[in-house]
Amino acid sequence: MKSILSLFVVLIFASPVLAQTEEEKTNLKTYQLWEEEVWGKGKLELVKQLVAPEYIRHEPTGDRVVIPEQYAEEIRKYRKMMESNAFTNKRHAISAKGDLVWIRSSVKPTDSKAGNKGSIRAIQVYRFVNGRLAETWWLSSNDQGPWPDFDR
């Protein structure tokens, strides 16, 4: 397991460039399927294909391990909640280095009159094993608004 310090070094010094190695290309392709097909379109049948048998999640609420079936159900519930609110998700940057892919993203309400709150700015680092999501570190800041470049 990589130390959190080594992850920050990767985040600080990794410039957002296109993947160079086959491993990085594979990991970016897996992430793209994850973002577009699973999260974007709700194709939860892909979770078992894209996630390792045990997926370690380091989240603001603590660390945990989930299995693909369990995590697919969590995604289904989260997507349902997000559909009932008007939110816009935006990926600002993405980069790959070795077995890691990192993403900088924002979520913000699209209709403030409807009472939607909960803007999030986040950085998420994914570790891949054999092209599958094996571990993630999710660092977020709630209610500080999206990243300043949200509207670019």
N, C-alpha and C positions, 0 to 999 in steps of 0.2 A: 504494500500500500504506500502511495506517495504521501509525503508530509505536506501539510497545508502550506508551509513555507516554500517548498519547491513549486507548488501550484501558483503561488503569488509571483514567484520569479518568472514562471512561464507567462503569466498574465502581463507582467510589467515589460518584459523584454521580447515577447513574441509579437512581431508585427503582423497585421492581418493580411497575409499573403495566401495565394492559392496553394493547395496541397502539392507537395513535391514527391512524396514517396507513394508507393502503391497502398501501404497501410493507411496513410493519411487520406488518400482518395477514397478508399473503402469506408473509412470512418465518417468522412463527410457525406458520402452517399447514404450511409445508414442514418446519420442525423437528419438528412433531408427527408428521407422517408418518414422518420419519426415525427418531424415537425409538420410536414405537409399532409401525410396520409393518416397518421394516427391522431395527432392533435387537431389538425385542420379539418379533416374529413370524417373523423370518428371510425376509422377502419381498425377496430380493436383486435381483429383476428391477426393483425401483423405484430402485435406485442410479443407473442411467443417467439416469433422469428427474429425480432430485433433486440430482445432483452435476454441477457444471460440468465441461467436458472436461478441464480441469486443476485439480486440487484441491490447494491449498497447505496443508500441515500443519506447524504449529510445535509440536513435541512435546518432552517432557523429554529425549528421546534425540537431538534435533536437528531440523532443518528438512528437508522433502522435498516432492516433488510426485508425486501419484498420479493415474492416470486411473480413471474409474468401474469398468471391468472388474477392474482390479488391486485396487481398494479393496473391491469386492464379495467377492473371494476372501479378502482379509484379514479381513473381517467374518465370513465363513463359518467360518474357522478359529478366530477369537476366540470366536464363539458356541458352537462345539463344545467348546472348552476350558472356558468358563463353565458349560455344561450339565453337564459332568462334575464340577463342584464346586458346592457349595451356597452361592450368593451372593445377596444382596439388593441391588438398585440402588434408589436413591431420589433423585428430583429435589426439592431443597428450595426453589429459587426460579428464576424465569425472568423475563427482561425484554427488551424490544426498543426499539431507538433507531436510526432511520434504517436503514442496511444491516446493522446488527449485532444479534445475539441473544446473550445470555449466560445461562448456566445454572450454578447451584451444585448439586453433587450429591455423593453418597457411595455407596460400595460396601463391603459388609461381609459376612464369612462368616456363614451362618445356622446352621452346625453346627460349633462349635469342637472337638468331640470327634473329628470326622473329619479334623482336622489342617488345615483350611482357614485360610489366612492371607492377608494382603494387603489389609487395609482401606485404602481410598483416599478421600481428600477432594479434591475437584477443583472448579475453575472452568474453564469452557470458553466461549470467545467464538467465535462463527461470523460470518463475513462472507458476505453473499449478493449475487449478481449475477443480475438478472432472475429472482428467486425460487429460485435454485439455490445450493447450498453451494459457495463458491468458495475460502474460506480459513478456517482455524481456529487458535486459540491454545489449547493445553491446558496448564493449570498444575495440578499435582497434588502431593500429599504422601502418600507410602505409609507404611503401618504406624503411623500416629499415631491410628488409630481414625477413625470417621466424624465428620462435623460434630456438634457437641454437641446439635443439635436433631433428630438422626436419628429418635428415638422419638416425636416429636410427631406 
